[in-house]
Amino acid sequence: MIHIGSGLVADTPGFSSLEFMEMEAERLSYCFPEMHKHGEDCKFRACLHDKEPKCAVKEAVDSGEIPRYRYEHYMQFLEEIRDRKPRY
Ligand SMILES: [Zn+2]
């Protein structure tokens, strides 16, 4: 659970907590430039780099190109967005 305003959002340049509250899961990787770069090689265009197969971001994390803590940070935000918004 990420507490908005506790500093976690402030640790991540690129968006404010207000923007985060309105952010779509699909746009989250735009705030993580290294993940967005690798994400262009993902098999699926709408890849969230979570459970999808042939995910270039997860491969880059496994090979050390993306620091694991950055990926975990991303996943925390993704979980937060999913908790906030019911799936359609
Ligand atoms: Zn991916």
PDB file of the backbone (N, CA, C, O) and the ligand in Angstrom, with CONECT records:
HET     ZN  A 101       1
ATOM      1  N   MET A   1       0.847  -1.207   0.000  1.00  0.00           N
ATOM      2  CA  MET A   1       0.000   0.000   0.000  1.00  0.00           C
ATOM      3  C   MET A   1       0.874   1.246   0.000  1.00  0.00           C
ATOM      4  O   MET A   1       1.726   1.424   0.870  1.00  0.00           O
ATOM      5  N   ILE A   2       0.654   2.085  -0.966  1.00  0.00           N
ATOM      6  CA  ILE A   2       1.404   3.341  -1.043  1.00  0.00           C
ATOM      7  C   ILE A   2       0.541   4.456  -0.476  1.00  0.00           C
ATOM      8  O   ILE A   2      -0.616   4.618  -0.862  1.00  0.00           O
ATOM      9  N   HIS A   3       1.106   5.213   0.433  1.00  0.00           N
ATOM     10  CA  HIS A   3       0.357   6.333   0.985  1.00  0.00           C
ATOM     11  C   HIS A   3       0.739   7.585   0.221  1.00  0.00           C
ATOM     12  O   HIS A   3       1.867   8.070   0.315  1.00  0.00           O
ATOM     13  N   ILE A   4      -0.211   8.095  -0.530  1.00  0.00           N
ATOM     14  CA  ILE A   4       0.045   9.282  -1.328  1.00  0.00           C
ATOM     15  C   ILE A   4       0.410  10.434  -0.394  1.00  0.00           C
ATOM     16  O   ILE A   4      -0.289  10.720   0.577  1.00  0.00           O
ATOM     17  N   GLY A   5       1.523  11.081  -0.720  1.00  0.00           N
ATOM     18  CA  GLY A   5       1.954  12.202   0.101  1.00  0.00           C
ATOM     19  C   GLY A   5       2.997  11.809   1.117  1.00  0.00           C
ATOM     20  O   GLY A   5       3.585  12.678   1.762  1.00  0.00           O
ATOM     21  N   SER A   6       3.245  10.520   1.279  1.00  0.00           N
ATOM     22  CA  SER A   6       4.217  10.070   2.264  1.00  0.00           C
ATOM     23  C   SER A   6       5.640  10.204   1.750  1.00  0.00           C
ATOM     24  O   SER A   6       6.593  10.034   2.510  1.00  0.00           O
ATOM     25  N   GLY A   7       5.789  10.504   0.478  1.00  0.00           N
ATOM     26  CA  GLY A   7       7.134  10.664  -0.061  1.00  0.00           C
ATOM     27  C   GLY A   7       7.411   9.724  -1.223  1.00  0.00           C
ATOM     28  O   GLY A   7       8.313   9.978  -2.022  1.00  0.00           O
ATOM     29  N   LEU A   8       6.651   8.648  -1.328  1.00  0.00           N
ATOM     30  CA  LEU A   8       6.912   7.696  -2.408  1.00  0.00           C
ATOM     31  C   LEU A   8       6.707   8.327  -3.767  1.00  0.00           C
ATOM     32  O   LEU A   8       7.507   8.120  -4.679  1.00  0.00           O
ATOM     33  N   VAL A   9       5.640   9.096  -3.910  1.00  0.00           N
ATOM     34  CA  VAL A   9       5.392   9.749  -5.190  1.00  0.00           C
ATOM     35  C   VAL A   9       6.462  10.792  -5.456  1.00  0.00           C
ATOM     36  O   VAL A   9       6.934  10.942  -6.584  1.00  0.00           O
ATOM     37  N   ALA A  10       6.842  11.515  -4.404  1.00  0.00           N
ATOM     38  CA  ALA A  10       7.855  12.556  -4.564  1.00  0.00           C
ATOM     39  C   ALA A  10       9.196  11.951  -4.978  1.00  0.00           C
ATOM     40  O   ALA A  10      10.017  12.632  -5.592  1.00  0.00           O
ATOM     41  N   ASP A  11       9.423  10.685  -4.650  1.00  0.00           N
ATOM     42  CA  ASP A  11      10.666  10.024  -5.039  1.00  0.00           C
ATOM     43  C   ASP A  11      10.738   9.778  -6.535  1.00  0.00           C
ATOM     44  O   ASP A  11      11.819   9.569  -7.086  1.00  0.00           O
ATOM     45  N   THR A  12       9.602   9.802  -7.182  1.00  0.00           N
ATOM     46  CA  THR A  12       9.552   9.466  -8.592  1.00  0.00           C
ATOM     47  C   THR A  12       9.289  10.713  -9.410  1.00  0.00           C
ATOM     48  O   THR A  12       8.172  11.229  -9.424  1.00  0.00           O
ATOM     49  N   PRO A  13      10.318  11.200 -10.093  1.00  0.00           N
ATOM     50  CA  PRO A  13      10.111  12.408 -10.895  1.00  0.00           C
ATOM     51  C   PRO A  13       9.162  12.140 -12.047  1.00  0.00           C
ATOM     52  O   PRO A  13       9.058  11.007 -12.517  1.00  0.00           O
ATOM     53  N   GLY A  14       8.476  13.161 -12.501  1.00  0.00           N
ATOM     54  CA  GLY A  14       7.648  12.989 -13.680  1.00  0.00           C
ATOM     55  C   GLY A  14       6.175  13.191 -13.448  1.00  0.00           C
ATOM     56  O   GLY A  14       5.434  13.489 -14.385  1.00  0.00           O
ATOM     57  N   PHE A  15       5.736  13.036 -12.217  1.00  0.00           N
ATOM     58  CA  PHE A  15       4.320  13.308 -11.990  1.00  0.00           C
ATOM     59  C   PHE A  15       4.058  13.657 -10.530  1.00  0.00           C
ATOM     60  O   PHE A  15       4.785  13.244  -9.627  1.00  0.00           O
ATOM     61  N   SER A  16       3.001  14.425 -10.333  1.00  0.00           N
ATOM     62  CA  SER A  16       2.607  14.806  -8.987  1.00  0.00           C
ATOM     63  C   SER A  16       1.601  13.799  -8.449  1.00  0.00           C
ATOM     64  O   SER A  16       1.082  12.968  -9.194  1.00  0.00           O
ATOM     65  N   SER A  17       1.330  13.877  -7.152  1.00  0.00           N
ATOM     66  CA  SER A  17       0.363  12.946  -6.572  1.00  0.00           C
ATOM     67  C   SER A  17      -1.023  13.163  -7.176  1.00  0.00           C
ATOM     68  O   SER A  17      -1.806  12.223  -7.307  1.00  0.00           O
ATOM     69  N   LEU A  18      -1.320  14.420  -7.543  1.00  0.00           N
ATOM     70  CA  LEU A  18      -2.625  14.694  -8.152  1.00  0.00           C
ATOM     71  C   LEU A  18      -2.733  14.011  -9.516  1.00  0.00           C
ATOM     72  O   LEU A  18      -3.759  13.417  -9.847  1.00  0.00           O
ATOM     73  N   GLU A  19      -1.666  14.106 -10.294  1.00  0.00           N
ATOM     74  CA  GLU A  19      -1.665  13.442 -11.597  1.00  0.00           C
ATOM     75  C   GLU A  19      -1.756  11.930 -11.429  1.00  0.00           C
ATOM     76  O   GLU A  19      -2.427  11.236 -12.193  1.00  0.00           O
ATOM     77  N   PHE A  20      -1.060  11.447 -10.406  1.00  0.00           N
ATOM     78  CA  PHE A  20      -1.089  10.011 -10.148  1.00  0.00           C
ATOM     79  C   PHE A  20      -2.505   9.525  -9.881  1.00  0.00           C
ATOM     80  O   PHE A  20      -2.892   8.443 -10.321  1.00  0.00           O
ATOM     81  N   MET A  21      -3.275  10.326  -9.161  1.00  0.00           N
ATOM     82  CA  MET A  21      -4.634   9.930  -8.821  1.00  0.00           C
ATOM     83  C   MET A  21      -5.519   9.758 -10.060  1.00  0.00           C
ATOM     84  O   MET A  21      -6.510   9.027 -10.042  1.00  0.00           O
ATOM     85  N   GLU A  22      -5.137  10.445 -11.122  1.00  0.00           N
ATOM     86  CA  GLU A  22      -5.946  10.380 -12.342  1.00  0.00           C
ATOM     87  C   GLU A  22      -5.293   9.535 -13.424  1.00  0.00           C
ATOM     88  O   GLU A  22      -5.804   9.447 -14.541  1.00  0.00           O
ATOM     89  N   MET A  23      -4.178   8.921 -13.100  1.00  0.00           N
ATOM     90  CA  MET A  23      -3.406   8.220 -14.109  1.00  0.00           C
ATOM     91  C   MET A  23      -4.003   6.847 -14.442  1.00  0.00           C
ATOM     92  O   MET A  23      -4.481   6.123 -13.568  1.00  0.00           O
ATOM     93  N   GLU A  24      -3.958   6.522 -15.718  1.00  0.00           N
ATOM     94  CA  GLU A  24      -4.371   5.186 -16.148  1.00  0.00           C
ATOM     95  C   GLU A  24      -3.188   4.242 -16.032  1.00  0.00           C
ATOM     96  O   GLU A  24      -2.039   4.649 -16.208  1.00  0.00           O
ATOM     97  N   ALA A  25      -3.469   2.986 -15.737  1.00  0.00           N
ATOM     98  CA  ALA A  25      -2.395   2.001 -15.600  1.00  0.00           C
ATOM     99  C   ALA A  25      -1.533   1.942 -16.859  1.00  0.00           C
ATOM    100  O   ALA A  25      -0.317   1.765 -16.789  1.00  0.00           O
ATOM    101  N   GLU A  26      -2.186   2.093 -18.010  1.00  0.00           N
ATOM    102  CA  GLU A  26      -1.470   2.003 -19.286  1.00  0.00           C
ATOM    103  C   GLU A  26      -0.453   3.130 -19.456  1.00  0.00           C
ATOM    104  O   GLU A  26       0.495   3.006 -20.231  1.00  0.00           O
ATOM    105  N   ARG A  27      -0.652   4.217 -18.735  1.00  0.00           N
ATOM    106  CA  ARG A  27       0.247   5.361 -18.908  1.00  0.00           C
ATOM    107  C   ARG A  27       1.351   5.400 -17.859  1.00  0.00           C
ATOM    108  O   ARG A  27       2.254   6.234 -17.929  1.00  0.00           O
ATOM    109  N   LEU A  28       1.275   4.500 -16.894  1.00  0.00           N
ATOM    110  CA  LEU A  28       2.228   4.553 -15.796  1.00  0.00           C
ATOM    111  C   LEU A  28       3.673   4.441 -16.269  1.00  0.00           C
ATOM    112  O   LEU A  28       4.552   5.127 -15.747  1.00  0.00           O
ATOM    113  N   SER A  29       3.923   3.584 -17.254  1.00  0.00           N
ATOM    114  CA  SER A  29       5.312   3.366 -17.671  1.00  0.00           C
ATOM    115  C   SER A  29       5.930   4.611 -18.307  1.00  0.00           C
ATOM    116  O   SER A  29       7.153   4.718 -18.400  1.00  0.00           O
ATOM    117  N   TYR A  30       5.097   5.546 -18.743  1.00  0.00           N
ATOM    118  CA  TYR A  30       5.629   6.800 -19.290  1.00  0.00           C
ATOM    119  C   TYR A  30       6.415   7.566 -18.228  1.00  0.00           C
ATOM    120  O   TYR A  30       7.290   8.370 -18.548  1.00  0.00           O
ATOM    121  N   CYS A  31       6.098   7.309 -16.979  1.00  0.00           N
ATOM    122  CA  CYS A  31       6.768   7.993 -15.881  1.00  0.00           C
ATOM    123  C   CYS A  31       8.059   7.282 -15.469  1.00  0.00           C
ATOM    124  O   CYS A  31       8.799   7.764 -14.611  1.00  0.00           O
ATOM    125  N   PHE A  32       8.314   6.147 -16.083  1.00  0.00           N
ATOM    126  CA  PHE A  32       9.542   5.405 -15.813  1.00  0.00           C
ATOM    127  C   PHE A  32      10.280   5.253 -17.143  1.00  0.00           C
ATOM    128  O   PHE A  32      10.125   4.247 -17.835  1.00  0.00           O
ATOM    129  N   PRO A  33      11.078   6.254 -17.492  1.00  0.00           N
ATOM    130  CA  PRO A  33      11.659   6.325 -18.842  1.00  0.00           C
ATOM    131  C   PRO A  33      12.378   5.047 -19.261  1.00  0.00           C
ATOM    132  O   PRO A  33      12.233   4.613 -20.404  1.00  0.00           O
ATOM    133  N   GLU A  34      13.148   4.437 -18.367  1.00  0.00           N
ATOM    134  CA  GLU A  34      13.881   3.239 -18.785  1.00  0.00           C
ATOM    135  C   GLU A  34      12.927   2.082 -19.080  1.00  0.00           C
ATOM    136  O   GLU A  34      13.198   1.246 -19.942  1.00  0.00           O
ATOM    137  N   MET A  35      11.807   2.044 -18.356  1.00  0.00           N
ATOM    138  CA  MET A  35      10.836   0.986 -18.607  1.00  0.00           C
ATOM    139  C   MET A  35      10.044   1.272 -19.869  1.00  0.00           C
ATOM    140  O   MET A  35       9.684   0.357 -20.610  1.00  0.00           O
ATOM    141  N   HIS A  36       9.777   2.537 -20.108  1.00  0.00           N
ATOM    142  CA  HIS A  36       9.055   2.907 -21.317  1.00  0.00           C
ATOM    143  C   HIS A  36       9.882   2.569 -22.551  1.00  0.00           C
ATOM    144  O   HIS A  36       9.353   2.101 -23.560  1.00  0.00           O
ATOM    145  N   LYS A  37      11.180   2.813 -22.458  1.00  0.00           N
ATOM    146  CA  LYS A  37      12.086   2.528 -23.574  1.00  0.00           C
ATOM    147  C   LYS A  37      12.045   1.040 -23.923  1.00  0.00           C
ATOM    148  O   LYS A  37      11.872   0.674 -25.085  1.00  0.00           O
ATOM    149  N   HIS A  38      12.204   0.195 -22.917  1.00  0.00           N
ATOM    150  CA  HIS A  38      12.182  -1.249 -23.152  1.00  0.00           C
ATOM    151  C   HIS A  38      10.773  -1.717 -23.520  1.00  0.00           C
ATOM    152  O   HIS A  38      10.605  -2.693 -24.250  1.00  0.00           O
ATOM    153  N   GLY A  39       9.769  -1.014 -23.008  1.00  0.00           N
ATOM    154  CA  GLY A  39       8.396  -1.422 -23.250  1.00  0.00           C
ATOM    155  C   GLY A  39       8.014  -1.407 -24.716  1.00  0.00           C
ATOM    156  O   GLY A  39       7.052  -2.058 -25.124  1.00  0.00           O
ATOM    157  N   GLU A  40       8.774  -0.658 -25.508  1.00  0.00           N
ATOM    158  CA  GLU A  40       8.478  -0.632 -26.940  1.00  0.00           C
ATOM    159  C   GLU A  40       8.763  -1.973 -27.600  1.00  0.00           C
ATOM    160  O   GLU A  40       8.296  -2.237 -28.707  1.00  0.00           O
ATOM    161  N   ASP A  41       9.529  -2.816 -26.921  1.00  0.00           N
ATOM    162  CA  ASP A  41       9.845  -4.134 -27.472  1.00  0.00           C
ATOM    163  C   ASP A  41       8.933  -5.230 -26.927  1.00  0.00           C
ATOM    164  O   ASP A  41       9.105  -6.402 -27.264  1.00  0.00           O
ATOM    165  N   CYS A  42       7.969  -4.861 -26.090  1.00  0.00           N
ATOM    166  CA  CYS A  42       7.065  -5.865 -25.543  1.00  0.00           C
ATOM    167  C   CYS A  42       6.194  -6.459 -26.648  1.00  0.00           C
ATOM    168  O   CYS A  42       5.893  -5.814 -27.653  1.00  0.00           O
ATOM    169  N   LYS A  43       5.807  -7.703 -26.424  1.00  0.00           N
ATOM    170  CA  LYS A  43       4.975  -8.395 -27.422  1.00  0.00           C
ATOM    171  C   LYS A  43       3.635  -7.690 -27.596  1.00  0.00           C
ATOM    172  O   LYS A  43       3.129  -7.541 -28.708  1.00  0.00           O
ATOM    173  N   PHE A  44       3.079  -7.261 -26.475  1.00  0.00           N
ATOM    174  CA  PHE A  44       1.760  -6.628 -26.533  1.00  0.00           C
ATOM    175  C   PHE A  44       1.895  -5.120 -26.379  1.00  0.00           C
ATOM    176  O   PHE A  44       2.641  -4.629 -25.531  1.00  0.00           O
ATOM    177  N   ARG A  45       1.175  -4.411 -27.197  1.00  0.00           N
ATOM    178  CA  ARG A  45       1.244  -2.963 -27.205  1.00  0.00           C
ATOM    179  C   ARG A  45       0.776  -2.384 -25.876  1.00  0.00           C
ATOM    180  O   ARG A  45       1.327  -1.395 -25.392  1.00  0.00           O
ATOM    181  N   ALA A  46      -0.250  -3.010 -25.284  1.00  0.00           N
ATOM    182  CA  ALA A  46      -0.802  -2.509 -24.020  1.00  0.00           C
ATOM    183  C   ALA A  46      -0.203  -3.259 -22.824  1.00  0.00           C
ATOM    184  O   ALA A  46      -0.846  -3.410 -21.785  1.00  0.00           O
ATOM    185  N   CYS A  47       1.015  -3.716 -22.990  1.00  0.00           N
ATOM    186  CA  CYS A  47       1.674  -4.491 -21.928  1.00  0.00           C
ATOM    187  C   CYS A  47       1.847  -3.633 -20.671  1.00  0.00           C
ATOM    188  O   CYS A  47       2.330  -2.502 -20.729  1.00  0.00           O
ATOM    189  N   LEU A  48       1.443  -4.199 -19.551  1.00  0.00           N
ATOM    190  CA  LEU A  48       1.633  -3.499 -18.274  1.00  0.00           C
ATOM    191  C   LEU A  48       2.863  -4.029 -17.554  1.00  0.00           C
ATOM    192  O   LEU A  48       3.152  -3.619 -16.429  1.00  0.00           O
ATOM    193  N   HIS A  49       3.587  -4.936 -18.196  1.00  0.00           N
ATOM    194  CA  HIS A  49       4.841  -5.485 -17.661  1.00  0.00           C
ATOM    195  C   HIS A  49       4.603  -6.223 -16.343  1.00  0.00           C
ATOM    196  O   HIS A  49       5.452  -6.224 -15.452  1.00  0.00           O
ATOM    197  N   ASP A  50       3.450  -6.837 -16.243  1.00  0.00           N
ATOM    198  CA  ASP A  50       3.102  -7.549 -15.023  1.00  0.00           C
ATOM    199  C   ASP A  50       3.183  -9.056 -15.279  1.00  0.00           C
ATOM    200  O   ASP A  50       4.209  -9.683 -15.014  1.00  0.00           O
ATOM    201  N   LYS A  51       2.093  -9.629 -15.796  1.00  0.00           N
ATOM    202  CA  LYS A  51       2.046 -11.074 -16.007  1.00  0.00           C
ATOM    203  C   LYS A  51       2.118 -11.449 -17.496  1.00  0.00           C
ATOM    204  O   LYS A  51       2.022 -12.623 -17.856  1.00  0.00           O
ATOM    205  N   GLU A  52       2.287 -10.438 -18.349  1.00  0.00           N
ATOM    206  CA  GLU A  52       2.252 -10.695 -19.774  1.00  0.00           C
ATOM    207  C   GLU A  52       3.463 -11.521 -20.234  1.00  0.00           C
ATOM    208  O   GLU A  52       4.567 -11.342 -19.718  1.00  0.00           O
ATOM    209  N   PRO A  53       3.258 -12.423 -21.204  1.00  0.00           N
ATOM    210  CA  PRO A  53       4.400 -13.149 -21.763  1.00  0.00           C
ATOM    211  C   PRO A  53       5.210 -12.272 -22.702  1.00  0.00           C
ATOM    212  O   PRO A  53       4.713 -11.271 -23.219  1.00  0.00           O
ATOM    213  N   LYS A  54       6.458 -12.656 -22.918  1.00  0.00           N
ATOM    214  CA  LYS A  54       7.350 -11.937 -23.837  1.00  0.00           C
ATOM    215  C   LYS A  54       7.423 -10.445 -23.525  1.00  0.00           C
ATOM    216  O   LYS A  54       7.380  -9.597 -24.416  1.00  0.00           O
ATOM    217  N   CYS A  55       7.534 -10.157 -22.241  1.00  0.00           N
ATOM    218  CA  CYS A  55       7.627  -8.762 -21.817  1.00  0.00           C
ATOM    219  C   CYS A  55       9.086  -8.325 -21.809  1.00  0.00           C
ATOM    220  O   CYS A  55       9.910  -8.880 -21.081  1.00  0.00           O
ATOM    221  N   ALA A  56       9.393  -7.324 -22.630  1.00  0.00           N
ATOM    222  CA  ALA A  56      10.775  -6.863 -22.764  1.00  0.00           C
ATOM    223  C   ALA A  56      11.269  -6.176 -21.493  1.00  0.00           C
ATOM    224  O   ALA A  56      12.465  -6.180 -21.201  1.00  0.00           O
ATOM    225  N   VAL A  57      10.352  -5.597 -20.752  1.00  0.00           N
ATOM    226  CA  VAL A  57      10.744  -4.931 -19.505  1.00  0.00           C
ATOM    227  C   VAL A  57      11.197  -5.954 -18.472  1.00  0.00           C
ATOM    228  O   VAL A  57      12.230  -5.780 -17.825  1.00  0.00           O
ATOM    229  N   LYS A  58      10.416  -7.022 -18.322  1.00  0.00           N
ATOM    230  CA  LYS A  58      10.801  -8.059 -17.358  1.00  0.00           C
ATOM    231  C   LYS A  58      12.115  -8.714 -17.758  1.00  0.00           C
ATOM    232  O   LYS A  58      12.929  -9.062 -16.903  1.00  0.00           O
ATOM    233  N   GLU A  59      12.317  -8.882 -19.066  1.00  0.00           N
ATOM    234  CA  GLU A  59      13.585  -9.439 -19.532  1.00  0.00           C
ATOM    235  C   GLU A  59      14.749  -8.509 -19.195  1.00  0.00           C
ATOM    236  O   GLU A  59      15.832  -8.959 -18.822  1.00  0.00           O
ATOM    237  N   ALA A  60      14.506  -7.205 -19.333  1.00  0.00           N
ATOM    238  CA  ALA A  60      15.554  -6.232 -19.020  1.00  0.00           C
ATOM    239  C   ALA A  60      15.850  -6.208 -17.517  1.00  0.00           C
ATOM    240  O   ALA A  60      16.989  -5.982 -17.109  1.00  0.00           O
ATOM    241  N   VAL A  61      14.828  -6.441 -16.705  1.00  0.00           N
ATOM    242  CA  VAL A  61      15.045  -6.519 -15.255  1.00  0.00           C
ATOM    243  C   VAL A  61      15.869  -7.760 -14.929  1.00  0.00           C
ATOM    244  O   VAL A  61      16.801  -7.709 -14.127  1.00  0.00           O
ATOM    245  N   ASP A  62      15.512  -8.875 -15.562  1.00  0.00           N
ATOM    246  CA  ASP A  62      16.244 -10.127 -15.311  1.00  0.00           C
ATOM    247  C   ASP A  62      17.701 -10.028 -15.734  1.00  0.00           C
ATOM    248  O   ASP A  62      18.580 -10.609 -15.098  1.00  0.00           O
ATOM    249  N   SER A  63      17.956  -9.287 -16.814  1.00  0.00           N
ATOM    250  CA  SER A  63      19.330  -9.181 -17.299  1.00  0.00           C
ATOM    251  C   SER A  63      20.087  -8.043 -16.612  1.00  0.00           C
ATOM    252  O   SER A  63      21.278  -7.849 -16.859  1.00  0.00           O
ATOM    253  N   GLY A  64      19.404  -7.297 -15.758  1.00  0.00           N
ATOM    254  CA  GLY A  64      20.074  -6.243 -14.998  1.00  0.00           C
ATOM    255  C   GLY A  64      20.092  -4.892 -15.690  1.00  0.00           C
ATOM    256  O   GLY A  64      20.658  -3.938 -15.157  1.00  0.00           O
ATOM    257  N   GLU A  65      19.483  -4.789 -16.870  1.00  0.00           N
ATOM    258  CA  GLU A  65      19.472  -3.505 -17.579  1.00  0.00           C
ATOM    259  C   GLU A  65      18.590  -2.483 -16.867  1.00  0.00           C
ATOM    260  O   GLU A  65      18.869  -1.285 -16.885  1.00  0.00           O
ATOM    261  N   ILE A  66      17.538  -2.968 -16.252  1.00  0.00           N
ATOM    262  CA  ILE A  66      16.694  -2.115 -15.428  1.00  0.00           C
ATOM    263  C   ILE A  66      16.880  -2.572 -13.984  1.00  0.00           C
ATOM    264  O   ILE A  66      16.718  -3.756 -13.691  1.00  0.00           O
ATOM    265  N   PRO A  67      17.219  -1.647 -13.070  1.00  0.00           N
ATOM    266  CA  PRO A  67      17.379  -2.037 -11.668  1.00  0.00           C
ATOM    267  C   PRO A  67      16.079  -2.620 -11.115  1.00  0.00           C
ATOM    268  O   PRO A  67      14.992  -2.092 -11.350  1.00  0.00           O
ATOM    269  N   ARG A  68      16.219  -3.719 -10.378  1.00  0.00           N
ATOM    270  CA  ARG A  68      15.023  -4.403  -9.889  1.00  0.00           C
ATOM    271  C   ARG A  68      14.171  -3.496  -8.999  1.00  0.00           C
ATOM    272  O   ARG A  68      12.944  -3.586  -9.014  1.00  0.00           O
ATOM    273  N   TYR A  69      14.822  -2.626  -8.224  1.00  0.00           N
ATOM    274  CA  TYR A  69      14.033  -1.764  -7.336  1.00  0.00           C
ATOM    275  C   TYR A  69      13.148  -0.806  -8.135  1.00  0.00           C
ATOM    276  O   TYR A  69      12.079  -0.402  -7.677  1.00  0.00           O
ATOM    277  N   ARG A  70      13.612  -0.449  -9.338  1.00  0.00           N
ATOM    278  CA  ARG A  70      12.783   0.430 -10.180  1.00  0.00           C
ATOM    279  C   ARG A  70      11.532  -0.317 -10.656  1.00  0.00           C
ATOM    280  O   ARG A  70      10.431   0.234 -10.680  1.00  0.00           O
ATOM    281  N   TYR A  71      11.726  -1.561 -11.026  1.00  0.00           N
ATOM    282  CA  TYR A  71      10.589  -2.373 -11.454  1.00  0.00           C
ATOM    283  C   TYR A  71       9.624  -2.588 -10.287  1.00  0.00           C
ATOM    284  O   TYR A  71       8.408  -2.505 -10.454  1.00  0.00           O
ATOM    285  N   GLU A  72      10.174  -2.864  -9.112  1.00  0.00           N
ATOM    286  CA  GLU A  72       9.315  -3.081  -7.943  1.00  0.00           C
ATOM    287  C   GLU A  72       8.553  -1.802  -7.590  1.00  0.00           C
ATOM    288  O   GLU A  72       7.394  -1.839  -7.178  1.00  0.00           O
ATOM    289  N   HIS A  73       9.237  -0.678  -7.765  1.00  0.00           N
ATOM    290  CA  HIS A  73       8.598   0.613  -7.533  1.00  0.00           C
ATOM    291  C   HIS A  73       7.411   0.787  -8.503  1.00  0.00           C
ATOM    292  O   HIS A  73       6.313   1.183  -8.111  1.00  0.00           O
ATOM    293  N   TYR A  74       7.675   0.480  -9.759  1.00  0.00           N
ATOM    294  CA  TYR A  74       6.628   0.546 -10.779  1.00  0.00           C
ATOM    295  C   TYR A  74       5.452  -0.348 -10.400  1.00  0.00           C
ATOM    296  O   TYR A  74       4.295   0.063 -10.493  1.00  0.00           O
ATOM    297  N   MET A  75       5.757  -1.585  -9.967  1.00  0.00           N
ATOM    298  CA  MET A  75       4.694  -2.524  -9.619  1.00  0.00           C
ATOM    299  C   MET A  75       3.865  -2.019  -8.435  1.00  0.00           C
ATOM    300  O   MET A  75       2.655  -2.242  -8.375  1.00  0.00           O
ATOM    301  N   GLN A  76       4.522  -1.343  -7.502  1.00  0.00           N
ATOM    302  CA  GLN A  76       3.779  -0.778  -6.364  1.00  0.00           C
ATOM    303  C   GLN A  76       2.764   0.251  -6.845  1.00  0.00           C
ATOM    304  O   GLN A  76       1.628   0.287  -6.371  1.00  0.00           O
ATOM    305  N   PHE A  77       3.182   1.078  -7.780  1.00  0.00           N
ATOM    306  CA  PHE A  77       2.266   2.081  -8.325  1.00  0.00           C
ATOM    307  C   PHE A  77       1.137   1.412  -9.106  1.00  0.00           C
ATOM    308  O   PHE A  77      -0.022   1.823  -9.042  1.00  0.00           O
ATOM    309  N   LEU A  78       1.510   0.378  -9.836  1.00  0.00           N
ATOM    310  CA  LEU A  78       0.500  -0.332 -10.630  1.00  0.00           C
ATOM    311  C   LEU A  78      -0.563  -0.942  -9.713  1.00  0.00           C
ATOM    312  O   LEU A  78      -1.760  -0.849  -9.984  1.00  0.00           O
ATOM    313  N   GLU A  79      -0.108  -1.564  -8.632  1.00  0.00           N
ATOM    314  CA  GLU A  79      -1.048  -2.144  -7.672  1.00  0.00           C
ATOM    315  C   GLU A  79      -1.960  -1.062  -7.086  1.00  0.00           C
ATOM    316  O   GLU A  79      -3.162  -1.259  -6.908  1.00  0.00           O
ATOM    317  N   GLU A  80      -1.349   0.074  -6.799  1.00  0.00           N
ATOM    318  CA  GLU A  80      -2.114   1.176  -6.217  1.00  0.00           C
ATOM    319  C   GLU A  80      -3.210   1.643  -7.178  1.00  0.00           C
ATOM    320  O   GLU A  80      -4.340   1.901  -6.764  1.00  0.00           O
ATOM    321  N   ILE A  81      -2.869   1.747  -8.452  1.00  0.00           N
ATOM    322  CA  ILE A  81      -3.846   2.177  -9.453  1.00  0.00           C
ATOM    323  C   ILE A  81      -4.961   1.136  -9.569  1.00  0.00           C
ATOM    324  O   ILE A  81      -6.134   1.482  -9.710  1.00  0.00           O
ATOM    325  N   ARG A  82      -4.580  -0.145  -9.508  1.00  0.00           N
ATOM    326  CA  ARG A  82      -5.588  -1.203  -9.618  1.00  0.00           C
ATOM    327  C   ARG A  82      -6.501  -1.233  -8.406  1.00  0.00           C
ATOM    328  O   ARG A  82      -7.700  -1.484  -8.529  1.00  0.00           O
ATOM    329  N   ASP A  83      -5.935  -0.978  -7.237  1.00  0.00           N
ATOM    330  CA  ASP A  83      -6.754  -0.937  -6.021  1.00  0.00           C
ATOM    331  C   ASP A  83      -7.765   0.197  -6.094  1.00  0.00           C
ATOM    332  O   ASP A  83      -8.895   0.091  -5.617  1.00  0.00           O
ATOM    333  N   ARG A  84      -7.317   1.283  -6.709  1.00  0.00           N
ATOM    334  CA  ARG A  84      -8.120   2.497  -6.728  1.00  0.00           C
ATOM    335  C   ARG A  84      -9.296   2.350  -7.673  1.00  0.00           C
ATOM    336  O   ARG A  84     -10.390   2.851  -7.411  1.00  0.00           O
ATOM    337  N   LYS A  85      -9.056   1.660  -8.769  1.00  0.00           N
ATOM    338  CA  LYS A  85     -10.042   1.655  -9.844  1.00  0.00           C
ATOM    339  C   LYS A  85     -10.516   0.241 -10.128  1.00  0.00           C
ATOM    340  O   LYS A  85      -9.692  -0.630 -10.407  1.00  0.00           O
ATOM    341  N   PRO A  86     -11.810  -0.015 -10.066  1.00  0.00           N
ATOM    342  CA  PRO A  86     -12.290  -1.355 -10.425  1.00  0.00           C
ATOM    343  C   PRO A  86     -12.049  -1.616 -11.904  1.00  0.00           C
ATOM    344  O   PRO A  86     -12.101  -0.702 -12.728  1.00  0.00           O
ATOM    345  N   ARG A  87     -11.781  -2.889 -12.229  1.00  0.00           N
ATOM    346  CA  ARG A  87     -11.601  -3.245 -13.634  1.00  0.00           C
ATOM    347  C   ARG A  87     -12.930  -3.268 -14.351  1.00  0.00           C
ATOM    348  O   ARG A  87     -13.956  -3.658 -13.795  1.00  0.00           O
ATOM    349  N   TYR A  88     -12.889  -2.850 -15.572  1.00  0.00           N
ATOM    350  CA  TYR A  88     -14.117  -2.864 -16.358  1.00  0.00           C
ATOM    351  C   TYR A  88     -14.274  -4.201 -17.083  1.00  0.00           C
ATOM    352  O   TYR A  88     -15.254  -4.403 -17.800  1.00  0.00           O
TER     353      TYR A  88
HETATM  354 ZN    ZN A 101       5.981  -5.396 -20.942  1.00  0.00          ZN2+
END
